């Protein structure tokens, strides 16, 4: 934070998202509030990167998905890419932004390969990405869940006549765009993760949520984590 206050643009790598709990005072009560409490006199252009999620057998303290905690903190940008193109473009945007950014990436996507534009580009904050067009239901997913959602959409499209699914990858910080771009499109909405409250008032039915069990992830060999 001090390096950012002195004019640098540091990128801190915390490895696991779980470690953010040890630095939450500096992130939430300092980095996120300096600009507001100084009346805009100082900025904190720092990027904090960390991996998220289970599936690698790393145990309960290294397998959590706590990104929703930080979306409630004014002054923080929170991003969560799903593809290689997202990751590069969002990271460049994060480094150039003058506010603190918490940059989450799912650990099971680290080996994923994908096309990245050769030319200069960035991915803007606050804009949702439509992965698959549809007309019946909007599926809202982030990061790893985007790939699962696209797979399920493809399977359903091959089995059910005239069934279309909107699979959209969004940054956590894109939640404000749901009102304009998502909820008004369809009468049904299904979320993978925790993004339902902002859109429920515009839906014909209650948004459905697909999530894991409310238990810590076990170590490798003790079950799936």
Backbone as CSV, one residue per row, in Angstrom:
resi,resn,N_x,N_y,N_z,CA_x,CA_y,CA_z,C_x,C_y,C_z
1,UNK,0.835,-1.198,0.000,0.000,0.000,0.000,0.872,1.251,0.000
2,UNK,1.924,1.247,0.794,2.817,2.405,0.849,3.465,2.638,-0.512
3,UNK,3.872,1.555,-1.186,4.474,1.696,-2.519,3.487,2.358,-3.481
4,UNK,2.201,1.974,-3.380,1.173,2.581,-4.233,0.976,4.048,-3.895
5,UNK,0.989,4.371,-2.604,0.841,5.757,-2.181,2.001,6.627,-2.654
6,UNK,3.168,5.997,-2.847,4.354,6.735,-3.276,4.478,6.821,-4.793
7,UNK,3.436,6.345,-5.513,3.439,6.516,-6.953,3.738,5.279,-7.777
8,UNK,4.008,4.160,-7.128,4.254,2.920,-7.860,2.938,2.181,-8.093
9,UNK,2.984,1.133,-8.909,1.816,0.305,-9.180,2.167,-1.154,-8.861
10,UNK,2.231,-1.477,-7.594,2.648,-2.824,-7.187,1.602,-3.888,-7.495
11,UNK,2.076,-5.109,-7.746,1.212,-6.275,-7.908,1.628,-7.274,-6.836
12,UNK,0.746,-7.531,-5.892,1.036,-8.459,-4.793,0.399,-9.807,-5.104
13,UNK,1.166,-10.873,-4.988,0.675,-12.227,-5.223,0.601,-12.955,-3.881
14,UNK,-0.627,-13.279,-3.451,-0.814,-13.941,-2.151,-1.000,-15.449,-2.271
15,UNK,-0.912,-15.995,-3.468,-1.011,-17.425,-3.733,-2.427,-17.953,-3.520
16,UNK,-2.869,-18.031,-2.268,-4.215,-18.528,-1.987,-5.111,-17.403,-1.467
17,UNK,-6.341,-17.409,-1.929,-7.308,-16.413,-1.477,-7.501,-16.456,0.032
18,UNK,-7.365,-17.639,0.612,-7.556,-17.803,2.053,-6.640,-16.878,2.853
19,UNK,-5.461,-16.559,2.305,-4.510,-15.703,3.007,-4.970,-14.252,3.081
20,UNK,-5.968,-13.892,2.283,-6.498,-12.528,2.353,-7.071,-12.226,3.732
21,UNK,-7.527,-13.256,4.427,-8.090,-13.031,5.758,-7.041,-12.498,6.728
22,UNK,-5.771,-12.789,6.476,-4.696,-12.301,7.333,-4.336,-10.846,7.016
23,UNK,-4.719,-10.388,5.831,-4.393,-9.019,5.410,-5.642,-8.163,5.263
24,UNK,-6.763,-8.627,5.789,-8.030,-7.945,5.526,-8.084,-6.538,6.130
25,UNK,-7.389,-6.308,7.219,-7.350,-4.965,7.812,-6.735,-3.971,6.842
26,UNK,-5.591,-4.324,6.265,-4.909,-3.407,5.349,-5.683,-3.223,4.037
27,UNK,-6.329,-4.277,3.573,-7.072,-4.193,2.310,-8.383,-3.435,2.482
28,UNK,-9.156,-3.816,3.493,-10.510,-3.280,3.671,-10.512,-1.915,4.345
29,UNK,-9.730,-1.757,5.401,-9.783,-0.516,6.175,-8.743,0.522,5.772
30,UNK,-7.793,0.136,4.931,-6.768,1.091,4.513,-6.816,1.317,2.998
31,UNK,-6.413,0.315,2.227,-6.329,0.487,0.768,-7.650,0.946,0.161
32,UNK,-8.753,0.339,0.588,-10.056,0.651,-0.004,-10.577,2.028,0.381
33,UNK,-10.026,2.623,1.444,-10.616,3.852,1.979,-9.740,5.096,1.854
34,UNK,-8.468,4.922,1.514,-7.560,6.071,1.447,-8.066,7.160,0.501
35,UNK,-8.466,6.778,-0.685,-8.875,7.777,-1.672,-10.105,8.551,-1.199
36,UNK,-11.075,7.842,-0.664,-12.302,8.493,-0.196,-12.021,9.391,1.005
37,UNK,-11.259,8.879,1.971,-11.039,9.621,3.214,-10.084,10.786,3.030
38,UNK,-9.314,10.785,1.921,-8.422,11.907,1.650,-9.071,12.917,0.707
39,UNK,-10.335,12.677,0.370,-11.004,13.578,-0.556,-10.407,13.538,-1.950
40,UNK,-9.873,12.378,-2.321,-9.291,12.227,-3.650,-7.874,12.729,-3.776
41,UNK,-7.245,13.104,-2.670,-5.884,13.632,-2.727,-4.847,12.539,-2.968
42,UNK,-5.145,11.310,-2.531,-4.216,10.198,-2.743,-4.960,9.038,-3.388
43,UNK,-4.205,8.233,-4.129,-4.755,7.046,-4.783,-3.927,5.831,-4.402
44,UNK,-4.538,4.657,-4.499,-3.856,3.415,-4.109,-3.954,2.414,-5.271
45,UNK,-3.160,2.590,-6.317,-3.218,1.710,-7.481,-2.459,0.395,-7.266
46,UNK,-2.994,-0.458,-6.420,-2.358,-1.741,-6.120,-3.242,-2.876,-6.614
47,UNK,-2.624,-3.934,-7.123,-3.341,-5.131,-7.559,-2.941,-6.288,-6.657
48,UNK,-3.929,-6.973,-6.095,-3.685,-8.117,-5.222,-4.230,-9.354,-5.919
49,UNK,-3.342,-10.251,-6.296,-3.729,-11.470,-7.006,-3.732,-12.670,-6.064
50,UNK,-4.696,-13.557,-6.258,-4.719,-14.782,-5.458,-5.621,-15.817,-6.107
51,UNK,-5.299,-17.084,-5.868,-6.076,-18.175,-6.453,-7.262,-18.520,-5.571
52,UNK,-8.288,-19.078,-6.201,-9.575,-19.334,-5.560,-10.007,-20.768,-5.846
53,UNK,-10.798,-21.327,-4.951,-11.532,-22.539,-5.273,-10.930,-23.846,-4.814
54,UNK,-11.782,-24.876,-4.898,-11.410,-26.231,-4.507,-11.132,-27.075,-5.744
55,UNK,-10.932,-28.365,-5.517,-10.723,-29.283,-6.621,-9.310,-29.799,-6.758
56,UNK,-8.393,-29.297,-5.937,-6.997,-29.723,-6.016,-6.552,-30.531,-4.794
57,UNK,-7.443,-30.712,-3.838,-7.099,-31.484,-2.653,-6.182,-30.764,-1.683
58,UNK,-6.276,-29.447,-1.602,-5.383,-28.671,-0.754,-5.909,-28.455,0.663
59,UNK,-7.066,-28.977,0.953,-7.592,-28.852,2.305,-8.456,-27.626,2.520
60,UNK,-9.068,-27.572,3.693,-10.040,-26.536,3.995,-9.492,-25.125,4.007
61,UNK,-8.222,-24.944,4.436,-7.666,-23.592,4.531,-7.137,-23.062,3.204
62,UNK,-7.095,-23.908,2.165,-6.554,-23.490,0.878,-7.523,-23.755,-0.269
63,UNK,-8.791,-23.907,0.041,-9.753,-24.296,-0.998,-11.030,-23.465,-0.984
64,UNK,-11.004,-22.324,-0.338,-12.227,-21.557,-0.196,-12.477,-20.636,-1.397
65,UNK,-13.716,-20.162,-1.480,-14.099,-19.162,-2.478,-14.738,-17.998,-1.724
66,UNK,-13.917,-17.025,-1.354,-14.341,-15.924,-0.490,-14.532,-14.615,-1.251
67,UNK,-14.520,-14.697,-2.575,-14.546,-13.460,-3.360,-15.760,-12.593,-3.074
68,UNK,-16.891,-13.219,-2.713,-18.098,-12.416,-2.461,-17.931,-11.490,-1.263
69,UNK,-17.041,-11.849,-0.326,-16.801,-10.983,0.835,-16.311,-9.607,0.391
70,UNK,-15.430,-9.593,-0.590,-14.780,-8.353,-0.989,-15.638,-7.513,-1.931
71,UNK,-16.668,-8.105,-2.504,-17.564,-7.326,-3.358,-18.411,-6.354,-2.556
72,UNK,-18.464,-6.523,-1.250,-19.261,-5.649,-0.388,-18.464,-4.453,0.133
73,UNK,-17.210,-4.329,-0.291,-16.332,-3.285,0.230,-16.247,-2.120,-0.757
74,UNK,-16.818,-0.948,-0.429,-16.683,0.228,-1.297,-15.210,0.610,-1.444
75,UNK,-14.815,0.952,-2.651,-13.432,1.350,-2.882,-12.582,0.273,-3.501
76,UNK,-13.087,-0.947,-3.573,-12.339,-2.054,-4.174,-12.962,-2.453,-5.502
77,UNK,-12.117,-2.708,-6.487,-12.550,-3.417,-7.678,-12.294,-4.901,-7.430
78,UNK,-13.218,-5.738,-7.829,-13.050,-7.180,-7.694,-13.294,-7.807,-9.057
79,UNK,-12.315,-8.555,-9.577,-12.461,-9.195,-10.881,-12.153,-10.681,-10.770
80,UNK,-12.722,-11.453,-11.710,-12.657,-12.914,-11.612,-12.735,-13.504,-13.023
81,UNK,-11.628,-13.553,-13.765,-11.651,-13.970,-15.172,-11.977,-15.448,-15.370
82,UNK,-12.457,-15.755,-16.589,-12.820,-17.133,-16.923,-11.929,-17.717,-18.014
83,UNK,-11.301,-16.865,-18.817,-10.500,-17.341,-19.951,-9.145,-16.641,-19.964
84,UNK,-8.258,-17.125,-20.820,-6.945,-16.511,-20.962,-7.067,-15.075,-21.457
85,UNK,-7.969,-14.853,-22.402,-8.182,-13.505,-22.917,-8.705,-12.583,-21.820
86,UNK,-9.646,-13.080,-21.020,-10.149,-12.307,-19.885,-9.015,-11.961,-18.925
87,UNK,-8.218,-12.977,-18.602,-7.178,-12.806,-17.587,-6.166,-11.737,-17.986
88,UNK,-5.680,-11.794,-19.208,-4.691,-10.802,-19.661,-5.304,-9.411,-19.743
89,UNK,-6.486,-9.341,-20.358,-7.118,-8.036,-20.539,-7.522,-7.388,-19.232
90,UNK,-8.048,-8.181,-18.303,-8.460,-7.636,-17.010,-7.257,-7.261,-16.150
91,UNK,-6.177,-8.037,-16.254,-4.983,-7.703,-15.464,-4.384,-6.386,-15.933
92,UNK,-4.352,-6.163,-17.237,-3.821,-4.893,-17.755,-4.686,-3.721,-17.318
93,UNK,-6.004,-3.937,-17.326,-6.910,-2.891,-16.849,-6.693,-2.633,-15.367
94,UNK,-6.502,-3.706,-14.602,-6.305,-3.586,-13.160,-5.042,-2.795,-12.837
95,UNK,-3.957,-3.086,-13.536,-2.685,-2.405,-13.280,-2.782,-0.921,-13.620
96,UNK,-3.566,-0.576,-14.629,-3.679,0.815,-15.059,-4.715,1.609,-14.268
97,UNK,-5.544,0.906,-13.505,-6.563,1.601,-12.720,-5.932,2.245,-11.490
98,UNK,-6.478,3.367,-11.059,-5.922,4.088,-9.914,-6.555,3.692,-8.576
99,UNK,-7.299,2.617,-8.580,-7.923,2.110,-7.354,-7.395,0.722,-7.038
100,UNK,-7.493,0.287,-5.796,-7.071,-1.070,-5.446,-7.968,-2.107,-6.111
101,UNK,-7.341,-3.157,-6.637,-8.058,-4.223,-7.331,-7.678,-5.566,-6.719
102,UNK,-8.682,-6.359,-6.366,-8.433,-7.729,-5.926,-8.722,-8.621,-7.130
103,UNK,-7.698,-9.298,-7.597,-7.759,-10.070,-8.834,-7.749,-11.556,-8.490
104,UNK,-8.929,-12.174,-8.583,-9.061,-13.600,-8.261,-8.916,-14.431,-9.539
105,UNK,-8.322,-15.614,-9.395,-8.282,-16.566,-10.513,-8.438,-17.976,-9.936
106,UNK,-9.256,-18.780,-10.601,-9.515,-20.125,-10.100,-8.309,-21.012,-10.360
107,UNK,-7.866,-21.713,-9.328,-6.646,-22.497,-9.445,-6.772,-23.632,-10.466
108,UNK,-7.985,-24.086,-10.734,-8.160,-25.170,-11.704,-8.130,-24.673,-13.146
109,UNK,-8.046,-23.363,-13.327,-7.947,-22.802,-14.673,-6.514,-22.451,-15.056
110,UNK,-5.570,-22.675,-14.145,-4.191,-22.266,-14.418,-3.589,-23.009,-15.610
111,UNK,-4.047,-24.229,-15.878,-3.522,-24.980,-17.007,-4.337,-24.821,-18.278
112,UNK,-5.385,-23.993,-18.223,-6.249,-23.807,-19.383,-5.564,-22.935,-20.434
113,UNK,-5.588,-23.376,-21.683,-5.020,-22.604,-22.778,-6.138,-21.970,-23.594
114,UNK,-5.858,-20.819,-24.154,-6.857,-20.136,-24.966,-6.216,-19.079,-25.826
115,UNK,-6.937,-18.642,-26.834,-6.437,-17.616,-27.750,-6.423,-16.249,-27.070
116,UNK,-5.370,-15.500,-27.336,-5.217,-14.134,-26.824,-4.872,-13.231,-28.008
117,UNK,-5.549,-12.106,-28.162,-5.270,-11.220,-29.304,-3.810,-10.795,-29.362
118,UNK,-3.276,-10.729,-30.583,-1.894,-10.282,-30.758,-1.768,-8.779,-30.552
119,UNK,-2.815,-8.058,-30.918,-2.755,-6.607,-30.812,-2.986,-6.168,-29.359
120,UNK,-2.689,-4.910,-29.110,-2.916,-4.317,-27.792,-4.408,-4.304,-27.476
121,UNK,-4.786,-4.748,-26.277,-6.183,-4.724,-25.879,-6.284,-4.754,-24.365
122,UNK,-7.409,-4.327,-23.859,-7.746,-4.463,-22.449,-9.197,-4.919,-22.357
123,UNK,-9.552,-5.464,-21.227,-10.943,-5.836,-20.961,-11.463,-4.871,-19.902
124,UNK,-12.459,-4.068,-20.203,-12.931,-3.053,-19.254,-13.667,-3.653,-18.070
125,UNK,-13.570,-2.989,-16.927,-14.369,-3.360,-15.767,-15.824,-2.966,-16.015
126,UNK,-16.733,-3.668,-15.384,-18.137,-3.273,-15.430,-18.890,-3.671,-16.678
127,UNK,-18.334,-4.594,-17.490,-19.026,-5.025,-18.706,-19.098,-6.537,-18.737
128,UNK,-20.313,-7.057,-18.845,-20.513,-8.498,-18.891,-20.124,-9.047,-20.263
129,UNK,-19.840,-10.331,-20.308,-19.421,-11.002,-21.539,-20.424,-12.101,-21.860
130,UNK,-21.079,-12.012,-23.003,-22.050,-13.030,-23.412,-21.306,-14.178,-24.089
131,UNK,-21.338,-15.340,-23.469,-20.644,-16.495,-24.017,-21.505,-17.280,-24.996
132,UNK,-22.801,-17.288,-24.767,-23.707,-18.028,-25.652,-25.070,-17.351,-25.622
133,UNK,-25.583,-17.009,-26.784,-26.879,-16.348,-26.865,-28.015,-17.345,-26.645
134,UNK,-29.098,-16.867,-26.079,-30.268,-17.702,-25.865,-31.496,-16.838,-25.680
135,UNK,-32.626,-17.472,-25.422,-33.869,-16.716,-25.308,-34.749,-17.147,-24.151
136,UNK,-34.429,-18.242,-23.475,-35.324,-18.769,-22.459,-34.881,-18.482,-21.031
137,UNK,-33.593,-18.587,-20.785,-33.094,-18.445,-19.419,-31.699,-17.837,-19.454
138,UNK,-31.397,-17.010,-18.483,-30.061,-16.436,-18.348,-29.316,-17.173,-17.253
139,UNK,-28.179,-17.725,-17.586,-27.311,-18.391,-16.616,-26.137,-17.465,-16.339
140,UNK,-25.993,-17.050,-15.108,-24.926,-16.124,-14.720,-23.841,-16.914,-14.003
141,UNK,-22.645,-16.878,-14.545,-21.558,-17.669,-13.969,-20.263,-16.872,-13.983
142,UNK,-19.328,-17.264,-13.144,-18.019,-16.623,-13.100,-16.921,-17.676,-13.124
143,UNK,-15.800,-17.324,-13.723,-14.586,-18.119,-13.688,-14.813,-19.578,-14.093
144,UNK,-14.455,-20.530,-13.253,-14.555,-21.949,-13.562,-15.980,-22.359,-13.908
145,UNK,-16.953,-21.743,-13.246,-18.343,-22.113,-13.473,-18.826,-21.749,-14.871
146,UNK,-18.160,-20.796,-15.524,-18.513,-20.447,-16.897,-18.323,-21.655,-17.802
147,UNK,-17.235,-22.370,-17.625,-16.932,-23.517,-18.473,-17.915,-24.662,-18.223
148,UNK,-18.281,-24.851,-16.968,-19.295,-25.862,-16.670,-20.638,-25.476,-17.287
149,UNK,-20.994,-24.202,-17.177,-22.272,-23.739,-17.699,-22.345,-23.892,-19.213
150,UNK,-21.257,-23.571,-19.910,-21.229,-23.710,-21.363,-21.373,-25.180,-21.759
151,UNK,-20.725,-26.060,-21.012,-20.819,-27.496,-21.301,-22.247,-27.991,-21.130
152,UNK,-22.885,-27.595,-20.034,-24.263,-28.017,-19.783,-25.202,-27.444,-20.841
153,UNK,-24.968,-26.186,-21.225,-25.806,-25.560,-22.244,-25.726,-26.321,-23.558
154,UNK,-24.524,-26.760,-23.907,-24.347,-27.512,-25.146,-25.071,-28.856,-25.070
155,UNK,-25.006,-29.501,-23.914,-25.678,-30.787,-23.742,-27.195,-30.632,-23.822
156,UNK,-27.719,-29.596,-23.195,-29.164,-29.376,-23.215,-29.663,-28.999,-24.604
157,UNK,-28.854,-28.228,-25.315,-29.253,-27.807,-26.658,-29.399,-28.998,-27.588
158,UNK,-28.649,-30.052,-27.319,-28.713,-31.230,-28.165,-29.832,-32.181,-27.796
159,UNK,-30.472,-31.960,-26.654,-31.497,-32.879,-26.182,-32.892,-32.280,-26.143
160,UNK,-32.962,-30.972,-25.963,-34.262,-30.341,-25.787,-34.524,-29.380,-26.935
161,UNK,-35.568,-29.605,-27.673,-35.906,-28.763,-28.816,-36.237,-27.329,-28.382
162,UNK,-35.686,-26.385,-29.072,-35.976,-24.963,-28.848,-35.593,-24.488,-27.451
163,UNK,-34.632,-25.128,-26.841,-34.196,-24.684,-25.515,-32.883,-23.935,-25.678
164,UNK,-32.877,-22.667,-25.290,-31.674,-21.842,-25.448,-31.224,-21.337,-24.081
165,UNK,-29.938,-21.228,-23.924,-29.390,-20.792,-22.646,-28.424,-19.639,-22.868
166,UNK,-28.576,-18.596,-22.113,-27.613,-17.502,-22.118,-26.548,-17.804,-21.075
167,UNK,-25.339,-18.012,-21.498,-24.239,-18.235,-20.572,-23.370,-16.996,-20.621
168,UNK,-23.268,-16.299,-19.537,-22.543,-15.038,-19.539,-21.493,-15.036,-18.448
169,UNK,-20.288,-14.725,-18.839,-19.198,-14.628,-17.884,-19.095,-13.188,-17.427
170,UNK,-19.155,-12.959,-16.145,-19.075,-11.585,-15.669,-18.055,-11.462,-14.551
171,UNK,-17.439,-10.327,-14.500,-16.644,-9.981,-13.338,-17.609,-9.751,-12.185
172,UNK,-17.173,-10.046,-10.975,-18.002,-9.786,-9.811,-18.426,-8.317,-9.805
173,UNK,-17.557,-7.443,-10.265,-17.845,-6.013,-10.247,-18.843,-5.622,-11.328
174,UNK,-19.226,-6.570,-12.180,-20.200,-6.285,-13.230,-21.630,-6.373,-12.729
175,UNK,-21.848,-6.668,-11.462,-23.199,-6.847,-10.944,-24.124,-5.685,-11.301
176,UNK,-23.691,-4.413,-11.257,-24.601,-3.331,-11.633,-25.152,-3.457,-13.049
177,UNK,-24.410,-4.108,-13.948,-24.878,-4.218,-15.332,-25.969,-5.261,-15.486
178,UNK,-26.219,-6.042,-14.459,-27.246,-7.075,-14.567,-28.618,-6.476,-14.824
179,UNK,-28.910,-5.359,-14.170,-30.223,-4.748,-14.318,-30.532,-4.419,-15.779
180,UNK,-29.560,-3.868,-16.486,-29.789,-3.418,-17.850,-29.578,-4.516,-18.886
181,UNK,-28.609,-5.400,-18.662,-28.224,-6.332,-19.699,-28.771,-7.741,-19.509
182,UNK,-29.148,-8.101,-18.278,-29.494,-9.481,-18.008,-30.973,-9.691,-17.702
183,UNK,-31.405,-9.101,-16.594,-32.715,-9.455,-16.062,-33.859,-9.150,-17.014
184,UNK,-33.740,-8.078,-17.779,-34.852,-7.694,-18.643,-34.966,-8.605,-19.869
185,UNK,-33.937,-9.431,-20.147,-33.942,-10.265,-21.342,-34.878,-11.459,-21.233
186,UNK,-34.938,-12.053,-20.037,-35.653,-13.308,-19.904,-36.496,-13.330,-18.632
187,UNK,-37.409,-14.278,-18.580,-38.250,-14.412,-17.407,-37.679,-15.323,-16.363
188,UNK,-36.567,-16.002,-16.666,-35.966,-16.921,-15.708,-34.472,-16.634,-15.619
189,UNK,-33.926,-16.875,-14.444,-32.501,-16.631,-14.239,-31.944,-17.689,-13.299
190,UNK,-30.807,-18.246,-13.645,-30.138,-19.217,-12.795,-28.706,-18.757,-12.584
191,UNK,-28.246,-18.737,-11.340,-26.896,-18.276,-11.057,-26.029,-19.425,-10.590
192,UNK,-24.758,-19.351,-10.954,-23.755,-20.260,-10.415,-22.787,-19.363,-9.670
193,UNK,-22.859,-19.365,-8.364,-22.192,-18.466,-7.417,-23.263,-17.639,-6.733
194,UNK,-22.923,-16.451,-6.247,-23.829,-15.722,-5.383,-24.117,-14.324,-5.925
195,UNK,-24.885,-14.255,-7.004,-25.146,-12.974,-7.649,-26.626,-12.764,-7.922
196,UNK,-27.502,-13.207,-7.049,-28.907,-13.194,-7.418,-29.719,-12.024,-6.909
197,UNK,-29.343,-11.392,-5.820,-30.219,-10.414,-5.198,-30.497,-9.203,-6.074
198,UNK,-29.548,-8.745,-6.881,-29.732,-7.535,-7.674,-30.735,-7.714,-8.803
199,UNK,-30.912,-8.977,-9.283,-31.756,-9.171,-10.450,-33.132,-9.736,-10.117
200,UNK,-33.334,-10.215,-8.922,-34.556,-10.947,-8.618,-35.817,-10.102,-8.786
201,UNK,-35.694,-8.784,-8.570,-36.890,-7.959,-8.624,-37.435,-7.800,-10.042
202,UNK,-36.616,-8.107,-11.068,-37.072,-7.954,-12.440,-37.472,-9.286,-13.070
203,UNK,-37.390,-10.360,-12.319,-37.658,-11.671,-12.876,-39.083,-12.122,-12.608
204,UNK,-39.577,-12.965,-13.480,-40.904,-13.518,-13.289,-40.895,-14.585,-12.191
205,UNK,-39.748,-15.251,-12.029,-39.602,-16.284,-11.015,-38.364,-16.006,-10.177
206,UNK,-38.320,-16.607,-8.999,-37.155,-16.482,-8.138,-35.925,-17.073,-8.826
207,UNK,-34.810,-16.343,-8.756,-33.583,-16.850,-9.356,-33.129,-18.107,-8.632
208,UNK,-32.693,-19.083,-9.395,-32.198,-20.323,-8.805,-30.694,-20.230,-8.618
209,UNK,-30.183,-20.811,-7.569,-28.761,-20.771,-7.291,-28.200,-22.180,-7.289
210,UNK,-27.060,-22.361,-7.964,-26.374,-23.640,-7.996,-25.054,-23.465,-7.276
211,UNK,-24.866,-24.157,-6.173,-23.650,-23.969,-5.384,-23.243,-25.277,-4.732
212,UNK,-22.029,-25.302,-4.183,-21.506,-26.487,-3.519,-22.065,-26.588,-2.102
213,UNK,-21.791,-27.697,-1.457,-22.215,-27.873,-0.076,-21.511,-26.870,0.830
214,UNK,-22.160,-26.503,1.922,-21.591,-25.542,2.859,-20.665,-26.251,3.841
215,UNK,-19.571,-26.775,3.315,-18.583,-27.482,4.138,-17.179,-27.131,3.657
216,UNK,-16.174,-27.194,4.562,-14.789,-26.976,4.132,-14.362,-28.078,3.171
217,UNK,-13.400,-27.762,2.316,-12.863,-28.780,1.403,-11.881,-29.678,2.102
218,UNK,-11.979,-30.996,1.947,-11.055,-31.921,2.613,-9.708,-31.948,1.926
219,UNK,-8.720,-32.551,2.615,-7.401,-32.744,1.999,-7.468,-33.843,0.947
220,UNK,-6.475,-33.913,0.110,-6.413,-34.938,-0.912,-6.464,-36.329,-0.273
221,UNK,-7.274,-37.195,-0.821,-7.384,-38.544,-0.280,-8.524,-38.690,0.699
222,UNK,-9.001,-37.547,1.222,-10.085,-37.592,2.189,-11.435,-37.382,1.520
223,UNK,-11.415,-37.217,0.204,-12.647,-36.940,-0.531,-12.377,-35.860,-1.564
224,UNK,-13.395,-35.423,-2.259,-13.226,-34.404,-3.275,-13.086,-33.026,-2.653
225,UNK,-12.086,-32.250,-3.099,-11.886,-30.897,-2.616,-11.436,-30.004,-3.751
